[in-house]
Amino acid sequence: MSWNETEILAARRRIVKAAQDMLAGKLSYLAGARKIIAAGTTARLDEHDADLLPFVGIVSETDALPFGEVRKHWQAAALDALQPEIDEKEAWARGFGERHCQSLVERFSTDNPGGLTPW
C-alpha cells in the first residue's frame, strides 16, 4: 500500500476535528472514537500509539451498541432500553479518552509546526 502526504495529512485533520468536537461536546466519545480509529491507519499512527489505543478500547467495549445509520434499523423500545447503558459507556469513554483527545489535538494541530508532518 502506498501512502501519500495528502492522504496522511487529511486523516490527521479528521482525527483533530473529531478530538476537538469531542472535547467541545459536539460529538460523543463513543462516535468520536470510531472516527479516530477509522482515520488512524491512513494517518500513519502506530497501532501501539499511546493516544490511539484508548480509542481502540472504547470501540471494543462498545461495539455491540447501535450507532450512526444502524440506529434507524432498531426499534425505538430497544433503543430506549439500551439508553442507560449507552449513557454509562459515554461517561466512561469521556473520562478515559479526554486527555488523549487533548494530546491528539496538540500533536496534530496546525498550530504545531511539526504536528501535521507525515513522518
C-alpha positions as CSV (number, residue, x, y, z in Angstrom):
1,M,0.0,0.0,0.0
2,S,1.4,3.4,-0.9
3,W,0.9,6.4,1.2
4,N,0.9,9.9,0.1
5,E,1.3,13.0,2.2
6,T,-2.1,14.5,1.2
7,E,-3.9,11.4,2.5
8,I,-1.9,11.3,5.7
9,L,-2.5,15.0,6.4
10,A,-6.2,14.7,5.6
11,A,-6.5,11.7,8.0
12,R,-4.7,13.6,10.8
13,R,-7.0,16.6,10.2
14,R,-10.0,14.2,10.6
15,I,-8.5,13.0,13.9
16,V,-8.0,16.5,15.2
17,K,-11.5,17.5,14.1
18,A,-13.1,14.5,15.9
19,A,-11.0,15.1,19.0
20,Q,-11.9,18.8,19.1
21,D,-15.5,18.1,18.6
22,M,-15.4,15.5,21.4
23,L,-13.7,18.0,23.8
24,A,-16.3,20.7,22.8
25,G,-19.2,18.3,23.4
26,K,-20.3,18.4,19.8
27,L,-19.5,14.7,19.2
28,S,-20.0,11.8,21.6
29,Y,-16.9,10.0,22.7
30,L,-18.4,6.7,21.5
31,A,-18.9,8.0,18.0
32,G,-15.7,10.0,18.0
33,A,-13.6,7.0,19.0
34,R,-14.9,5.3,15.8
35,K,-13.8,8.3,13.7
36,I,-10.4,8.4,15.2
37,I,-9.8,4.6,14.8
38,A,-11.1,4.8,11.2
39,A,-8.5,7.5,10.3
40,G,-5.6,6.1,12.4
41,T,-4.1,3.8,9.8
42,T,-4.2,6.4,7.0
43,A,-2.8,8.9,9.4
44,R,0.2,6.6,9.8
45,L,-0.3,6.2,13.5
46,D,1.4,3.2,15.0
47,E,-1.1,0.6,16.2
48,H,0.5,0.9,19.6
49,D,0.3,4.7,19.7
50,A,-0.4,5.7,23.3
51,D,-3.1,8.1,22.2
52,L,-4.7,5.7,19.7
53,L,-5.0,2.6,22.0
54,P,-7.6,4.2,24.4
55,F,-9.9,4.7,21.4
56,V,-9.4,1.1,20.3
57,G,-10.5,0.1,23.8
58,I,-13.6,2.4,23.7
59,V,-14.6,0.9,20.4
60,S,-14.0,-2.6,21.6
61,E,-16.1,-2.1,24.8
62,T,-19.0,-0.5,22.9
63,D,-19.1,-2.3,19.5
64,A,-22.4,-4.0,20.3
65,L,-24.1,-0.7,20.9
66,P,-26.0,0.8,17.9
67,F,-24.5,4.0,16.4
68,G,-25.0,6.1,13.3
69,E,-27.0,4.7,10.5
70,V,-27.5,1.4,12.3
71,R,-29.8,3.1,14.8
72,K,-32.5,3.7,12.3
73,H,-32.9,-0.1,11.9
74,W,-33.5,-0.6,15.6
75,Q,-36.9,-0.5,17.3
76,A,-37.5,2.6,19.5
77,A,-38.2,0.4,22.5
78,A,-34.9,-1.5,22.1
79,L,-33.0,1.8,21.8
80,D,-34.8,3.2,24.9
81,A,-33.9,0.1,26.8
82,L,-30.2,0.5,25.8
83,Q,-30.0,4.2,26.5
84,P,-28.9,3.8,30.2
85,E,-26.0,1.6,29.1
86,I,-25.1,4.0,26.3
87,D,-25.1,6.9,28.7
88,E,-22.9,4.9,31.2
89,K,-20.4,4.0,28.4
90,E,-20.3,7.5,27.2
91,A,-19.4,8.9,30.6
92,W,-16.8,6.2,30.9
93,A,-15.4,6.9,27.5
94,R,-15.2,10.6,28.2
95,G,-13.2,10.0,31.4
96,F,-11.0,7.5,29.6
97,G,-10.4,9.4,26.4
98,E,-10.4,13.1,27.2
99,R,-6.7,13.5,27.9
100,H,-5.9,11.5,24.7
101,C,-8.1,13.8,22.7
102,Q,-6.2,16.8,24.1
103,S,-2.9,15.1,23.3
104,L,-4.0,14.3,19.7
105,V,-5.1,17.9,19.2
106,E,-1.7,19.1,20.5
107,R,0.2,16.7,18.4
108,F,-1.5,17.1,15.1
109,S,-2.9,20.6,15.2
110,T,-1.9,23.1,12.5
111,D,-0.7,25.2,15.4
112,N,2.0,22.6,16.0
113,P,4.6,23.1,13.2
114,G,5.7,19.5,13.1
115,G,2.3,18.0,14.0
116,L,1.0,17.5,10.6
117,T,4.3,16.4,9.1
118,P,3.7,12.8,7.9
119,W,6.9,11.4,9.4
